[in-house]
Amino acid sequence: MKNIIISIILFALCVALVIGTVLPVTELISDTGGEVYNTVKQLNDNITLN
């Protein structure tokens, strides 16, 4: 019984660490993607105006 409880606690810690790492990284990636999209859109608008 003690081993099962320890296993559950370790699994929960691993899940918390993965969530704590993955969510900030995905937020950074989405912010970067938005900036790249806006930059490309501005460049495209400048090219089509000239």
C-alpha positions, 0 to 999 in steps of 0.5 A: 500500500505504501508503494502505491501511494509513493507511486501516485505522489511521484506521478503527480509531481511529474505531471505538475513539472511537465505542465509547469514547463510546457505551458510557459513554452507554448505561450512563448511560441504563440507570442513569437508566432504572432509577432512574426505574422504581424511583421510579415503582414506589414512587409506584405502591405508595404510591398503591395502599396509600392 
